[in-house]
Amino acid sequence: MPSDYKTGGSVTLTEAQILELHQKLRDMRHDVNGRLAHITAAAELIRLRPDQSREERLQTLLVESFKAKDIITTYASDFETAFGLTRL
C-alpha cells in the first residue's frame, strides 16, 4: 500500500513518550466525542424545533465540526513527529 509519508528509519520511544502519546490520544478521543455530541444535539434540535434558533444551531454545526478537525490534525501532527514521519 503506497504511503504519502516516509520514516527516518527505526524509532525508539521511551515509556514516558509512549504514555504521553497515549494520553494525547485519550484527550483527542474525549474532545472529538464532545464535539460530536454538540453536533448531534444541534442537529436534533433543528429537526425537532426548526423554528427556534435555527441559525445559532447551524453555526454550532459548523464551528464544532471545524474544532473536531483541528483536534484530529493536532494529534496527527504529534503522532507523526513522535514517529519521525515526514510527508513525501
N, CA, C and O atoms as a GROMACS GRO file, in nm:
protein
  352
    1MET      N    1   0.085  -0.118   0.000
    1MET     CA    2   0.000   0.000   0.000
    1MET      C    3   0.089   0.125   0.000
    1MET      O    4   0.168   0.143   0.093
    2PRO      N    5   0.079   0.209  -0.101
    2PRO     CA    6   0.163   0.328  -0.108
    2PRO      C    7   0.129   0.426   0.005
    2PRO      O    8   0.016   0.434   0.052
    3SER      N    9   0.231   0.499   0.046
    3SER     CA   10   0.214   0.595   0.155
    3SER      C   11   0.262   0.732   0.111
    3SER      O   12   0.353   0.744   0.029
    4ASP      N   13   0.201   0.836   0.168
    4ASP     CA   14   0.243   0.972   0.142
    4ASP      C   15   0.349   1.016   0.242
    4ASP      O   16   0.387   1.133   0.246
    5TYR      N   17   0.397   0.922   0.324
    5TYR     CA   18   0.493   0.953   0.428
    5TYR      C   19   0.616   0.865   0.415
    5TYR      O   20   0.613   0.758   0.354
    6LYS      N   21   0.724   0.912   0.474
    6LYS     CA   22   0.843   0.829   0.486
    6LYS      C   23   0.893   0.843   0.629
    6LYS      O   24   0.862   0.939   0.699
    7THR      N   25   0.972   0.744   0.670
    7THR     CA   26   1.030   0.749   0.803
    7THR      C   27   1.178   0.776   0.791
    7THR      O   28   1.237   0.764   0.683
    8GLY      N   29   1.237   0.813   0.901
    8GLY     CA   30   1.381   0.833   0.904
    8GLY      C   31   1.452   0.707   0.947
    8GLY      O   32   1.571   0.711   0.978
    9GLY      N   33   1.382   0.596   0.950
    9GLY     CA   34   1.439   0.470   0.995
    9GLY      C   35   1.372   0.426   1.123
    9GLY      O   36   1.260   0.465   1.154
   10SER      N   37   1.442   0.344   1.197
   10SER     CA   38   1.387   0.293   1.323
   10SER      C   39   1.368   0.406   1.423
   10SER      O   40   1.444   0.503   1.428
   11VAL      N   41   1.264   0.390   1.504
   11VAL     CA   42   1.234   0.489   1.606
   11VAL      C   43   1.222   0.416   1.740
   11VAL      O   44   1.159   0.311   1.749
   12THR      N   45   1.284   0.473   1.841
   12THR     CA   46   1.272   0.418   1.975
   12THR      C   47   1.208   0.524   2.063
   12THR      O   48   1.253   0.638   2.070
   13LEU      N   49   1.101   0.483   2.130
   13LEU     CA   50   1.033   0.574   2.221
   13LEU      C   51   1.052   0.524   2.364
   13LEU      O   52   1.052   0.403   2.390
   14THR      N   53   1.068   0.618   2.454
   14THR     CA   54   1.075   0.580   2.595
   14THR      C   55   0.935   0.550   2.646
   14THR      O   56   0.835   0.583   2.582
   15GLU      N   57   0.930   0.486   2.761
   15GLU     CA   58   0.799   0.460   2.822
   15GLU      C   59   0.724   0.590   2.845
   15GLU      O   60   0.603   0.597   2.823
   16ALA      N   61   0.794   0.693   2.889
   16ALA     CA   62   0.730   0.823   2.913
   16ALA      C   63   0.672   0.881   2.784
   16ALA      O   64   0.563   0.937   2.785
   17GLN      N   65   0.744   0.868   2.673
   17GLN     CA   66   0.695   0.918   2.545
   17GLN      C   67   0.572   0.841   2.498
   17GLN      O   68   0.478   0.899   2.446
   18ILE      N   69   0.574   0.710   2.518
   18ILE     CA   70   0.459   0.629   2.480
   18ILE      C   71   0.337   0.668   2.563
   18ILE      O   72   0.227   0.682   2.510
   19LEU      N   73   0.358   0.684   2.693
   19LEU     CA   74   0.246   0.721   2.780
   19LEU      C   75   0.193   0.861   2.747
   19LEU      O   76   0.073   0.885   2.753
   20GLU      N   77   0.284   0.952   2.712
   20GLU     CA   78   0.241   1.086   2.673
   20GLU      C   79   0.159   1.083   2.543
   20GLU      O   80   0.056   1.149   2.533
   21LEU      N   81   0.204   1.006   2.446
   21LEU     CA   82   0.132   0.993   2.320
   21LEU      C   83  -0.004   0.927   2.343
   21LEU      O   84  -0.104   0.965   2.281
   22HIS      N   85  -0.008   0.829   2.431
   22HIS     CA   86  -0.135   0.764   2.463
   22HIS      C   87  -0.230   0.860   2.532
   22HIS      O   88  -0.350   0.860   2.503
   23GLN      N   89  -0.179   0.943   2.623
   23GLN     CA   90  -0.264   1.043   2.689
   23GLN      C   91  -0.318   1.142   2.587
   23GLN      O   92  -0.434   1.183   2.596
   24LYS      N   93  -0.237   1.182   2.492
   24LYS     CA   94  -0.283   1.273   2.387
   24LYS      C   95  -0.393   1.206   2.304
   24LYS      O   96  -0.489   1.272   2.265
   25LEU      N   97  -0.378   1.076   2.277
   25LEU     CA   98  -0.482   1.002   2.205
   25LEU      C   99  -0.612   1.001   2.286
   25LEU      O  100  -0.719   1.025   2.231
   26ARG      N  101  -0.602   0.974   2.414
   26ARG     CA  102  -0.721   0.972   2.500
   26ARG      C  103  -0.788   1.110   2.504
   26ARG      O  104  -0.911   1.120   2.496
   27ASP      N  105  -0.707   1.216   2.516
   27ASP     CA  106  -0.761   1.352   2.517
   27ASP      C  107  -0.830   1.384   2.385
   27ASP      O  108  -0.937   1.444   2.382
   28MET      N  109  -0.766   1.343   2.273
   28MET     CA  110  -0.824   1.368   2.142
   28MET      C  111  -0.958   1.298   2.129
   28MET      O  112  -1.056   1.358   2.084
   29ARG      N  113  -0.964   1.171   2.168
   29ARG     CA  114  -1.089   1.095   2.161
   29ARG      C  115  -1.198   1.164   2.242
   29ARG      O  116  -1.311   1.179   2.196
   30HIS      N  117  -1.164   1.206   2.363
   30HIS     CA  118  -1.260   1.273   2.450
   30HIS      C  119  -1.309   1.404   2.387
   30HIS      O  120  -1.429   1.431   2.384
   31ASP      N  121  -1.215   1.484   2.339
   31ASP     CA  122  -1.251   1.613   2.279
   31ASP      C  123  -1.336   1.597   2.153
   31ASP      O  124  -1.435   1.668   2.135
   32VAL      N  125  -1.298   1.504   2.067
   32VAL     CA  126  -1.375   1.482   1.944
   32VAL      C  127  -1.515   1.429   1.978
   32VAL      O  128  -1.613   1.472   1.918
   33ASN      N  129  -1.523   1.336   2.072
   33ASN     CA  130  -1.655   1.287   2.113
   33ASN      C  131  -1.742   1.398   2.167
   33ASN      O  132  -1.863   1.401   2.141
   34GLY      N  133  -1.683   1.491   2.242
   34GLY     CA  134  -1.758   1.606   2.292
   34GLY      C  135  -1.809   1.693   2.179
   34GLY      O  136  -1.924   1.738   2.181
   35ARG      N  137  -1.724   1.718   2.080
   35ARG     CA  138  -1.766   1.799   1.964
   35ARG      C  139  -1.878   1.730   1.888
   35ARG      O  140  -1.974   1.794   1.846
   36LEU      N  141  -1.865   1.598   1.871
   36LEU     CA  142  -1.970   1.523   1.801
   36LEU      C  143  -2.102   1.524   1.878
   36LEU      O  144  -2.209   1.527   1.817
   37ALA      N  145  -2.095   1.523   2.010
   37ALA     CA  146  -2.216   1.533   2.091
   37ALA      C  147  -2.284   1.668   2.070
   37ALA      O  148  -2.407   1.675   2.060
   38HIS      N  149  -2.205   1.775   2.061
   38HIS     CA  150  -2.262   1.908   2.034
   38HIS      C  151  -2.328   1.912   1.896
   38HIS      O  152  -2.436   1.967   1.879
   39ILE      N  153  -2.261   1.852   1.799
   39ILE     CA  154  -2.315   1.849   1.662
   39ILE      C  155  -2.445   1.771   1.659
   39ILE      O  156  -2.543   1.815   1.599
   40THR      N  157  -2.447   1.655   1.724
   40THR     CA  158  -2.568   1.572   1.728
   40THR      C  159  -2.682   1.646   1.797
   40THR      O  160  -2.795   1.644   1.748
   41ALA      N  161  -2.653   1.711   1.909
   41ALA     CA  162  -2.757   1.784   1.982
   41ALA      C  163  -2.813   1.898   1.898
   41ALA      O  164  -2.934   1.919   1.893
   42ALA      N  165  -2.725   1.971   1.831
   42ALA     CA  166  -2.771   2.082   1.747
   42ALA      C  167  -2.857   2.030   1.632
   42ALA      O  168  -2.960   2.090   1.600
   43ALA      N  169  -2.816   1.921   1.570
   43ALA     CA  170  -2.893   1.864   1.460
   43ALA      C  171  -3.030   1.815   1.508
   43ALA      O  172  -3.131   1.836   1.442
   44GLU      N  173  -3.032   1.751   1.624
   44GLU     CA  174  -3.160   1.704   1.680
   44GLU      C  175  -3.253   1.821   1.711
   44GLU      O  176  -3.373   1.813   1.684
   45LEU      N  177  -3.199   1.928   1.766
   45LEU     CA  178  -3.283   2.045   1.797
   45LEU      C  179  -3.335   2.110   1.670
   45LEU      O  180  -3.448   2.158   1.668
   46ILE      N  181  -3.255   2.114   1.566
   46ILE     CA  182  -3.302   2.168   1.437
   46ILE      C  183  -3.416   2.081   1.385
   46ILE      O  184  -3.516   2.132   1.335
   47ARG      N  185  -3.400   1.951   1.396
   47ARG     CA  186  -3.503   1.858   1.348
   47ARG      C  187  -3.632   1.870   1.430
   47ARG      O  188  -3.741   1.872   1.374
   48LEU      N  189  -3.619   1.877   1.562
   48LEU     CA  190  -3.736   1.879   1.650
   48LEU      C  191  -3.804   2.015   1.656
   48LEU      O  192  -3.927   2.024   1.666
   49ARG      N  193  -3.724   2.121   1.651
   49ARG     CA  194  -3.778   2.258   1.662
   49ARG      C  195  -3.715   2.347   1.556
   49ARG      O  196  -3.634   2.434   1.588
   50PRO      N  197  -3.751   2.327   1.431
   50PRO     CA  198  -3.685   2.401   1.323
   50PRO      C  199  -3.709   2.552   1.328
   50PRO      O  200  -3.633   2.628   1.268
   51ASP      N  201  -3.810   2.596   1.397
   51ASP     CA  202  -3.843   2.738   1.401
   51ASP      C  203  -3.768   2.814   1.512
   51ASP      O  204  -3.774   2.937   1.515
   52GLN      N  205  -3.700   2.745   1.601
   52GLN     CA  206  -3.634   2.811   1.714
   52GLN      C  207  -3.481   2.811   1.698
   52GLN      O  208  -3.419   2.705   1.692
   53SER      N  209  -3.422   2.928   1.693
   53SER     CA  210  -3.277   2.947   1.692
   53SER      C  211  -3.204   2.861   1.588
   53SER      O  212  -3.097   2.808   1.615
   54ARG      N  213  -3.262   2.848   1.472
   54ARG     CA  214  -3.203   2.763   1.368
   54ARG      C  215  -3.064   2.811   1.327
   54ARG      O  216  -2.972   2.730   1.314
   55GLU      N  217  -3.048   2.940   1.308
   55GLU     CA  218  -2.918   2.994   1.265
   55GLU      C  219  -2.809   2.967   1.368
   55GLU      O  220  -2.697   2.932   1.332
   56GLU      N  221  -2.842   2.983   1.496
   56GLU     CA  222  -2.745   2.958   1.602
   56GLU      C  223  -2.703   2.810   1.602
   56GLU      O  224  -2.586   2.779   1.621
   57ARG      N  225  -2.797   2.723   1.582
   57ARG     CA  226  -2.767   2.580   1.581
   57ARG      C  227  -2.689   2.539   1.457
   57ARG      O  228  -2.601   2.453   1.464
   58LEU      N  229  -2.720   2.602   1.345
   58LEU     CA  230  -2.641   2.575   1.224
   58LEU      C  231  -2.497   2.621   1.245
   58LEU      O  232  -2.403   2.555   1.201
   59GLN      N  233  -2.480   2.734   1.311
   59GLN     CA  234  -2.346   2.784   1.342
   59GLN      C  235  -2.271   2.684   1.431
   59GLN      O  236  -2.152   2.662   1.412
   60THR      N  237  -2.342   2.625   1.528
   60THR     CA  238  -2.282   2.524   1.614
   60THR      C  239  -2.233   2.406   1.532
   60THR      O  240  -2.123   2.355   1.556
   61LEU      N  241  -2.313   2.363   1.434
   61LEU     CA  242  -2.272   2.251   1.348
   61LEU      C  243  -2.140   2.283   1.278
   61LEU      O  244  -2.050   2.200   1.274
   62LEU      N  245  -2.131   2.402   1.224
   62LEU     CA  246  -2.009   2.441   1.152
   62LEU      C  247  -1.889   2.455   1.244
   62LEU      O  248  -1.782   2.401   1.217
   63VAL      N  249  -1.906   2.529   1.354
   63VAL     CA  250  -1.795   2.556   1.445
   63VAL      C  251  -1.742   2.426   1.507
   63VAL      O  252  -1.621   2.403   1.509
   64GLU      N  253  -1.832   2.343   1.556
   64GLU     CA  254  -1.788   2.220   1.622
   64GLU      C  255  -1.721   2.123   1.526
   64GLU      O  256  -1.626   2.054   1.564
   65SER      N  257  -1.767   2.118   1.402
   65SER     CA  258  -1.703   2.028   1.306
   65SER      C  259  -1.560   2.075   1.275
   65SER      O  260  -1.470   1.993   1.261
   66PHE      N  261  -1.540   2.206   1.264
   66PHE     CA  262  -1.404   2.256   1.240
   66PHE      C  263  -1.315   2.235   1.362
   66PHE      O  264  -1.196   2.206   1.347
   67LYS      N  265  -1.371   2.249   1.482
   67LYS     CA  266  -1.292   2.224   1.603
   67LYS      C  267  -1.250   2.078   1.609
   67LYS      O  268  -1.135   2.048   1.644
   68ALA      N  269  -1.339   1.987   1.576
   68ALA     CA  270  -1.306   1.844   1.576
   68ALA      C  271  -1.194   1.816   1.476
   68ALA      O  272  -1.100   1.742   1.506
   69LYS      N  273  -1.203   1.876   1.358
   69LYS     CA  274  -1.098   1.859   1.256
   69LYS      C  275  -0.964   1.909   1.309
   69LYS      O  276  -0.862   1.843   1.291
   70ASP      N  277  -0.964   2.025   1.374
   70ASP     CA  278  -0.840   2.081   1.428
   70ASP      C  279  -0.780   1.992   1.537
   70ASP      O  280  -0.658   1.978   1.544
   71ILE      N  281  -0.864   1.933   1.621
   71ILE     CA  282  -0.816   1.844   1.727
   71ILE      C  283  -0.748   1.722   1.665
   71ILE      O  284  -0.640   1.682   1.709
   72ILE      N  285  -0.810   1.664   1.564
   72ILE     CA  286  -0.752   1.547   1.497
   72ILE      C  287  -0.622   1.584   1.426
   72ILE      O  288  -0.526   1.508   1.432
   73THR      N  289  -0.618   1.698   1.361
   73THR     CA  290  -0.497   1.744   1.292
   73THR      C  291  -0.382   1.763   1.390
   73THR      O  292  -0.268   1.727   1.360
   74THR      N  293  -0.410   1.820   1.507
   74THR     CA  294  -0.306   1.840   1.608
   74THR      C  295  -0.251   1.707   1.656
   74THR      O  296  -0.130   1.690   1.668
   75TYR      N  297  -0.341   1.611   1.683
   75TYR     CA  298  -0.293   1.480   1.728
   75TYR      C  299  -0.211   1.412   1.618
   75TYR      O  300  -0.107   1.353   1.646
   76ALA      N  301  -0.258   1.419   1.496
   76ALA     CA  302  -0.185   1.357   1.386
   76ALA      C  303  -0.045   1.414   1.375
   76ALA      O  304   0.051   1.341   1.349
   77SER      N  305  -0.032   1.543   1.393
   77SER     CA  306   0.099   1.607   1.388
   77SER      C  307   0.188   1.557   1.502
   77SER      O  308   0.306   1.528   1.479
   78ASP      N  309   0.134   1.548   1.622
   78ASP     CA  310   0.210   1.496   1.736
   78ASP      C  311   0.255   1.352   1.710
   78ASP      O  312   0.368   1.315   1.740
   79PHE      N  313   0.166   1.272   1.654
   79PHE     CA  314   0.195   1.132   1.623
   79PHE      C  315   0.306   1.122   1.520
   79PHE      O  316   0.401   1.047   1.537
   80GLU      N  317   0.293   1.200   1.412
   80GLU     CA  318   0.392   1.198   1.305
   80GLU      C  319   0.530   1.242   1.357
   80GLU      O  320   0.632   1.185   1.319
   81THR      N  321   0.531   1.342   1.443
   81THR     CA  322   0.657   1.390   1.500
   81THR      C  323   0.720   1.282   1.588
   81THR      O  324   0.840   1.258   1.580
   82ALA      N  325   0.639   1.218   1.672
   82ALA     CA  326   0.690   1.116   1.764
   82ALA      C  327   0.753   0.999   1.688
   82ALA      O  328   0.850   0.939   1.735
   83PHE      N  329   0.699   0.966   1.573
   83PHE     CA  330   0.749   0.852   1.496
   83PHE      C  331   0.840   0.892   1.380
   83PHE      O  332   0.878   0.808   1.299
   84GLY      N  333   0.875   1.020   1.374
   84GLY     CA  334   0.967   1.066   1.270
   84GLY      C  335   0.912   1.057   1.130
   84GLY      O  336   0.988   1.037   1.035
   85LEU      N  337   0.782   1.071   1.114
   85LEU     CA  338   0.720   1.064   0.982
   85LEU      C  339   0.723   1.200   0.913
   85LEU      O  340   0.696   1.303   0.976
   86THR      N  341   0.756   1.200   0.786
   86THR     CA  342   0.752   1.323   0.707
   86THR      C  343   0.678   1.297   0.576
   86THR      O  344   0.682   1.186   0.522
   87ARG      N  345   0.609   1.399   0.528
   87ARG     CA  346   0.537   1.386   0.401
   87ARG      C  347   0.636   1.384   0.286
   87ARG      O  348   0.739   1.451   0.288
   88LEU      N  349   0.601   1.304   0.186
   88LEU     CA  350   0.683   1.299   0.066
   88LEU      C  351   0.660   1.420  -0.020
   88LEU      O  352   0.720   1.434  -0.127
   0.00000   0.00000   0.00000
